[in-house]
Amino acid sequence: MNKPVEVKAADMVPLWINGAAQPARSMRCGEVTNPATGRVIRKVPFCNAADIDAAVDAAKNAFPGWRATPPVRRARILMRFRDLLEAHRKDLTHLVTGEHGKTLPDAAGSVQRGIEVVEFASGVPHLLKGEHAEDVGRGIDSHSMLQPLGVCAGITPFNFPAMVPLWMFPVAIACGNAFVLKPSEKVPSASVRMAELFKEAGLPDGVFNVVHGDREAVDCLLAHPDIKAVSFVGSTPIAKYVYETAAKGGKRVQALGGAKNHAVVLPDADLDFTAHALVGAAYGSAGERCMAISAVVAVGAAGDALVRKIAERAAKLPVGAGDAHGIEMGPLITRAHRERVRGYIDKGVAEGAKLVLDGRGLRVTEHEEGFFLGPTLFDHVTAGMTVYRDEIFGPVLVVLRAGTLDEAIRLVNANPYGNGTAIFTRSGAAARRFQNEIEVGMVGINVPIPVPMAFFSFGGWKDSLFGDLHVHGMEGVSFYTRTKVVTTRWPGTDSAAPGLTMPTMG
């Protein structure tokens, strides 16, 4: 449990319940820090059961009216919401950078990817169309319907304060559900701002609610009897806990976990292009992306030249405050996380990996209290080393060597994670074989971070996903709806009455 912190009301991020900003009932709270300066910029309440009950009750009461709202009218509100997000994108971008630390261009790109999910969800009148079959039997028709679940909850991580929430609640709400969002307590402000904009767009009060907190709030959401579905993005141990806890309570769950994303580089790859792509994929957002490339498998003769080119490019990366001009990599999210990542670098050295580029000594002028760590590169890493096995979630890239494509594929498939992967090659045959044989949910061919567009679905395999359905896209629609099939007959004067035998519709 976090110790209570004395704060002034003006410093506190509010909850958003029933269409209005509200203070929390709980007396516990935490600190929101600017990672570039190390300074506390606001406080965030840690909700208790009473706070969660208030948000869920508001959603439950709003659900019948929202469910009865025609999909085309829901779509119009989503269209207005999309326009408001676009109009306020700069403000959202600065909120993301101020609380997370990523650079402004990176933050702007993540907000844009979230807006694209709203655009997808605006097509809900088409997305909710069921199927119809005439004359499945003599005088009998059948059709299916997609109907909302009720109150849904989302629990989102610190690394994408706007984008990941936007993967969830616009799709759920478009489908006719009400929603309770619990963003990471480290980056709470963007979610409250989006709630304000959604109300301005015309969303009825109670349909969308925002609560804050730590494990106490999460456990209340997972156990609440009126929540029908839970979406989660975070680390694998917590994803597994969320899945098992909520599913045991009869809820529908999609829980996206961690990753160890590999890039396989064949000798025929354009190494200048590949090195540039991998530096961006490994060190963008200081490596705090679930789709970051954190392991490179260099095949055959590709290794030495590739490592040299990555090191040359990474050593020149401008690192500093995310809102400063020309900066390409910002700080890590907290001091504790920086020390955790630093510990992994120490461990890699101790276990015998070759440290090509060491980011531990980085100092950023005028930001000495910020949570900075420079780009770090290891070579000749083996599958048994800690820096390969664990998800580090920082600016640490490891390079392994493989003799053949066969060996590289076996290495990737043996890893317990299966979120994203990429191959760099000029060979269409090699790429086709890789995409077919690799046991990973999202694959890039000469694309280092293969995050699908909003009209496809995002999600991994193995320990990177607990549940059957991915987020956004049509799988998101399937997750936030349930199917009902209606069989219809209108008896006439010559219709035979149903008998006692099993109907065959013949």
N, C-alpha and C positions, 0 to 999 in steps of 0.2 A: 504494500500500500504506500502511496505517496503521502508525505506529510502535508497537512494543510498549510496554505500560504496566505498571508494577509494581503489583501489587494483592495484597491479602490474600484468601485463599480464601473467607472469609466474605462479602466484598464482591461476589463474582462470581455472576452469574445462571447456574444450571446448565443443561446439556443434559438432555433427557429421552430416554433410550434403553432399550429393552427393559423398560419399566415402572418405571424408577428414575431419580432425579436423578443425573447423572454429571458429573465435571469434563471439560473439553475436553483433548485431546492437544495442540492448538495452543498456542503461547505468545503469540500475538497477541490483542489485545482492544481494545475501545473503551469509551467512556464513555456512560452513560445519564444524562441531565440532566433535572431538573425545570424545564420552560420558564418557570414563573412566578417562580422564584428565580434561575435561572442556575446553580444548584449541581449538582455531580455527586452522584447518589444511589446509584448502583451501577455495576458494570462488567459487560461482556458479552463472552464469548469470540468470536473470529472463527475459525470452524472451518476445518480443513484437510481434505485428501482422506481422511486416516485417520479423522477424526471422521465425515465423510459416509459413508464405507464402513461404519463400525460401525452407524450408524443404518439404512442401507439393508439391511445384512445382517440386522439384527434384524427389520425389516419383512418381508424375503423369507422368513425362517424362520417367521414367525408367519402368513404368508398362507395356506398350505394348510389349517391348522386353522380359521382364521377363515372362509375360503371355504366349508368344509364345515359351518359352523355354520348351522342353519336360519334363514332370514330372520326368523321370528317370535321367535327367541331373540336375534338381533341387535337387534330392535326393543325388546325388554324392557330391554336394557342402555342403549339410547338414551333410553328413557323415564326410567330412573333417572338418567342423565346430565342430562337436562333438569331433573329435580327438584332435583338438586344445584346446577346453574347458577342456578336460581331461588333456592335457599336461600342461595347465596353471591353473589348479584347485587351486594350493597352492596360486598363486598370487591373484586370485579372492577371495579366502577365506580370505586373509589378508585385501583386500579392504573392504569386507563386515564387518569384525570385527572392522576395524579402523573407519568406519563411522557409523555403527549401534551399536557396543558394545557387541554383542553376542559372546559367546566363540568360539574359533577356531574350535573345533569339531562340534559344532552346525552349524556354518557357512559352514563348509565342507559338512555336511549332506544336507544342503539346496541347495548348488551348485550341488551336485550329483542328487538331485531330479529334478533340472532343466535340467541337462544333459539327464536325462531319457525321458523328453519330446522331446528333439531333436532326440533321438533314435526313438521314436514313429513317429515323423514327417518324418523321413527318409524313412518310408514305404509309402510315398505319392503315388507312382504309383499304389499301391493296394488300398489305401484309397479313391482315386478319381474315381475308377471304378463305372460306373453307372449300370443300369439294362437294359436288352434287352428281348423283347418278339417277337417271330416270329409268323406271321400269326394272328395278332389281328383281322384282317379281311381278306377277300379273296385277297391274293397277297399284303397284307399290313403288314409292320413290324413297331415296335415302340421301341425306346430306350431313356434313360435319360442320361444327361450329368451334371457334377458338374463343374461349372465355377467360376473363382475368381470374387470378387466384384470390385476391384480397389485399391484405397488408403485406408488403415485402420490405426487407431490410437490406442495406448495403454497408459493408465494413471495408474501408479503403485504406491504402498505405500512404506513407509520407512522400514517396518519390514522384508521384504525379497528382498534385493537389486538385487539379481541375479535370484532367483527362480521364482518369480512372472512374471518379464518380459519374462523369458523363457517359461512360460505357454502360452504366447501369440504369440510373433513375429515369432518363428520357424514354428508354425502351419500355421499362416497366410501366411508367405512367401512360405512355401512348397506348399500351395494351389494356388500359382501364383499371390498373391497380393504384393503390395509394402506397406511399413509400416513406420509410424512415432511414436516413443516412447517418452513419457515424464515421466521419472522416478521421484520419490520424490526428491525434491530439497535438502532434508537432506542427501541423499545417492546417489549422481549422478555418481560416478566414475566407478562402476562396469559395468553400461550400456555402457559407452563410450569404455571401454576395450573390451567388447563383440562385439561391432561394429567393432573395429580394427581386432579382430580375424575372424569375419565373412568375412571381405574384404580379409584377408589373405587366407581364404578358397576358394576364387574365386567368391564371390557374386558380381554381377555387381554394379557399383556405382549408388546410388540413390534408390536402392531397400529397404535399411534399413537406417533410419535416427534417430538421437537422439537430442531432444531439452530439455531445462530445464525451470523451472519457477514456478510461483505461480498461483493464480486464473486467472490472465490476460492471461497467456499461455493456461490454460485449456479452458477458454471461447473461445479463438480464435480457438482452435481445435474443440470444440463442434459446433461452428457456421460455420466452413469452408465448402463451398459448394462442394469442391472436395474430402472431406473425406466421405466415404460410410459407415463405421462401426467404432464403438468405444467400446473398452474393458476397464473396470475399476475395480479396487479393492481398497476398502477403507472403511470409516465409512458409516453407513446407511444414515445419512442426506445428505452427499455428493453424495452417490450412487443414491439416489432418485433424486437429482438435476441433475446429469449427465444424468440419464435415461430420465427424462422429457424434458430436454433441447435438447438433441441430437435427441430423438425420434420425438419431435415436428418439427425438421428440416428434417425429413424423413430418418434419419440414422438408421441402425441396431445397437442395443445396448445390451450389457451384462454388468450389473453393480452389482458387488458383494459387499455387505454391511457388517455390523458388526455382532456381535455374542454374545450370552450368553450361552456357551456350558455347558450342564449338564452331570454329571456322576451319574447314579443311582446305588447304592450299596445295594444288597440284603443280608440278614443275612447269607446265605450259601456261600458267597464269601470268597475266600482266602484273609483274611484281610492284611496279610503281603505283599503279591503280589500287592494287590489293593492299599495300602498306598504308596508303592514304585512307582507304575505307576502314581498315581495321583500327587505325588510331582513333578515328571518329567513333567507331562502334565500341571500343574498349574504354575510352577516356571521356567521352561525352557524358555530361551530367555527373562527372566524377565517378563514373562506373555504377551509379545508383539507378540502374535500369534493370528490370527483370528480363529484358531482351538484349542487354549488353553482351558483346562477345568477351568472354573471360578466358577462353582457352583456344589456342591456335594449334592445329595439327598440321605440321609442315611435312609434306610427302616428298621423299627422295631428295633430289638436289635443290629443292626450293628453300630449305631451311636457313642456311647461313646468310644468303643475300637478303632474304625476307626479314630476318631478325635485325640485320644492319639497317635496312631502310626504315623499319618501324622505330628503332631506337633514335635514328637521326631526326625523324619527324616528331616523335613524342618529346624529345629533349627540348624542342623549340616551342612547345605549346605555351601560350600566354595563360598563366594561372592567376586568378585574383577574384575580386568581388564581382558577382554576376551582373551587377548593373553598371560596371565600368566598360568604357568603350574598348573594343578590340580583344576582350577576354574570351578565351575559348573553353576554359574549364574553371568551375567555381569550387567552393569548399564542400566538405562532407556535412551531413545534416546536424550532427552533434559532436561535442568533444569526446564523449564516450565511444561513439562509433569510429571516430578517427583513431582512437587508441586501439580499438579492436582490430582495425585494418592494419595498423602499424605492427601489431602483434603477429599478424599473419606473415608480414614481410620478414620479421625476425625468424619466424618458424621456417619459412622457405630457405633462408640462408643456413639455418641450423641443420636442415635436412639434406643439404647438398645441392640445391638448385643453383644455377649460375645467375647471379644478379647482374643483369646488363645495365639497368637503369634504376636508380634508387631515389624514390621520392620522399624519403623520411626527413631529409634535411632542408626541405623547402621552407623559405620564409617570405611572406608577402609584406612589403613595405606599407606601413600605416594600417595594416590589418594583422598585427602580430597576435591578437587574441582570437582571430578567426580559426575555423576548424579545417585548415588546409593540409593537403598531402599531395605531393607531386606525382606525376605519372611514373609507374613502376613496371619494369619488364623483367621476367625470368625466362631463361632458356634452359633446355635440357631437363625439363621437368618430367617426372615419371608419374604413372597412374597411382602409385602408392603414397605420394606426397600430399600433405595437408593442404597446400595451396592449390592442388588440383581437386581434391575430394570435396572440399567445402565451398559453399557459396560465400565469397568474400564481400561482395557488394561494395566495391570501392575501385579506385583507379589502379588495379593490379591485373596485368595480362601475363599469362603463362604460355610458353611454347613447348609443345611435345613434338617428338619426331616419330615418323612412321615410314616404313620402307615402301609400302604400296597403298593403293586406294582400298584394297581389301582390309588391310590392317587398320587403316583410319576408320573405316566404317565399323569394324568390330569394336574399336576403342570407344567411339561415340555411343554405339548401341549398348555397351556394357555399363555406361554411366547411369546412375539411378534417375537423373533428371531427364526430361524430354520436352523442354519448352521450345527453344528455337535453335536453328543451326544454319550454316551457310557453306557453300562450296565455291571456290574460285578456280575457274578453269576456262579454257577455250574449247574444250571437247564436249560436244553435245551428247555423245554416247556416255561419257563419264558422268555428266550432270544428270542425265536421265536415270542412269543406274542408281546414283546417289539418292535422288528424290524418291525412288521406289523402295529402296532397301533401308533407308534410315528410319529409325524408330523415334521420331520427333514430330511434334504437332505442327510446327511452322518452319518452312524451309525456304532459304534464299539461294538463288543461283546468281553469283556475282552481285548479290545484294546482301550487305552484312547484317542488317536489322530488318528481317522480313515481317514487320508488323502489318497485318492485313488491313485493307481499307474497311470502312464502317459497314459496307454491304457484305463482307465476309465476316467470319467469326474468329475471335482471338482465344487461343488456349493451347496448352501443351498436353503431353502424354506422361505416363509413369508418375513419378513423385512430383511432377509439376501441376497436376490437376487431380482433385478429388471431386467426383461427380461425373455425370454423363454429358453435360452440355456446356459449351463454351460461351463467352460473353459477346454481346452485340451481334449484329447480323441476324440471319434467320434462326440460328440456334438460340440467340437471346430472346427472340419472339417465342420460340417453343418453350424456353425456360419459364417465361412469365405468363404463360397461358396453359390451360388444360383443354383437351379436346372432348367434345360431346358429339355423339352421332345420333341423329334423329331418323327414324324409319316411319314413313307416313302412308296411310291408306285412307281413302274417303269412300266408305261403303255405299254402294248403290243398291237398288232394289233387287238386282240379280246376284249380289255378292254372297258367297258362301261364308258362313260363320266359321271362325277359327276352331279347329279341333283340338284334341288332347296330345297329338303327336308333335314332335319337334318341327317347327316351321322350316321349310327348305326354300321358300320363295320361288318355287318352280312354276 
